[in-house]
Amino acid sequence: MGRGRVELKRIENKINRQVTFAKRRNGLLKKAYELSILCDAEVALIIFSNRGKLYEFCSTSSMAKTLEKYNSYTYGALEPGQTEIDAQSNYQEYLKLKSKVEVLQQSQRHFLGEEIADLGTKELEQLEHQLDFSLKKIRSTKMQLMIDQLSELQTKEEVLLETNRNLRMKLDGSGPSMRSSWETGEHSIPYNHPPPPPQSEGFFEPLHCNNSLQIGYNPISVTVEDTATASALAPSGFIPGWML
């Protein structure tokens, strides 16, 4: 038959308490030694009895070095003017903040639907109420944002309508011609044709020639018109013999 579970409370019998202390102390020292050998760990164990007697175990050669290493890792280097009590107080504050961060991270995982298999009915209901409250708050914020955007758009619309009204009043006061031109979108733009290029001084008027071509010399066929043309070409009065 197996041994029953021992209730964890102070043993009232002094002899039994002393025997239990000796057995548990030796077992704890043995476990610390085995841990240091098997796992190559640096272990330091300090035990004070109810009478103030010290029992210790250290896997290294110096307990002081192990404690100094523990202090450096736990409290860090002391700042100038900072006592060890202040360092311990800061460390306790750090532990409290660390526990709060762990609780918040766990709550965040629950909100994401993670690690909820171990939660009870009451915890799941509380989580559901929190999610409903958060969802309502998000929807309310979204609705308020949409209302603000709608109000801003309405304000811009009123400003544009007022500007359009002022422009129409100015257009009505400028006259029917401007209004007609504005509505049809046709604006008269003056266009100046470029001047013709200047004629050079050596330009000659084309000659009027007779299209009928006659081969041979016929003095009778020379007319008055041909004579006038020859006179115009020869202002000195000299007429070549081939033209007579």
NORBEL-V770531 format. One record per pair of residues at least 12 apart in sequence whose ideal C-beta (glycine too) atoms are under 10 Angstrom apart, sorted by the first residue. I is the first residue (numbers start at 0). GAP is how many residues later the second one is. D is the distance in whole Angstrom. If there is no record, write none. Layout:
I&GAP&D  I&GAP&D
//
This chain:
5&14&9  13&36&10  16&33&8  17&31&9  17&32&9  17&33&10  20&26&9  20&28&7  20&29&8  20&34&10  21&27&9  23&23&9  24&20&10  24&22&6  24&24&8  24&30&6  25&29&9  27&17&7  27&19&7  27&27&9  27&29&9  28&16&7  28&18&8  28&26&7  28&27&9  28&28&5  29&27&9  30&12&9  30&14&9  30&26&10  31&12&8  31&13&5  31&24&10  31&25&5  31&26&9  31&27&8  32&12&9  32&24&7  32&26&8  34&24&8  35&21&8  35&22&9  35&23&4  35&24&9  36&22&8  39&19&9  40&18&7  41&16&8  41&17&6  41&18&6  41&23&10  41&24&6  41&27&8  41&28&10  42&14&7  42&15&7  42&16&5  42&17&9  42&23&8  43&12&8  43&13&7  43&14&5  43&15&7  43&16&8  43&18&10  43&19&6  43&20&10  43&21&10  43&22&4  43&23&7  43&25&9  43&26&7  44&12&4  44&13&8  44&14&9  44&18&10  45&12&9  45&17&8  45&21&9  70&13&8  70&16&8  70&17&10  73&13&9  73&14&9  73&17&6  73&20&10  74&12&4  74&13&7  74&14&10  74&15&7  74&16&5  74&19&10  75&14&9  75&15&9  75&18&10  106&20&9  106&23&9  109&13&8  109&14&9  109&16&10  109&17&6  109&20&9  109&21&9  110&16&7  110&19&8  110&20&7  110&23&8  112&14&9  112&18&10  166&15&10  167&14&10  170&12&9  206&22&8  206&26&9  207&17&9  207&21&8  208&20&9  209&13&9  209&15&9  209&16&8  216&25&8  216&27&10  218&25&7  221&21&7  221&22&7  225&17&7  225&18&10  226&12&8  226&16&8  226&17&9  228&14&9  229&13&5  229&14&9
//
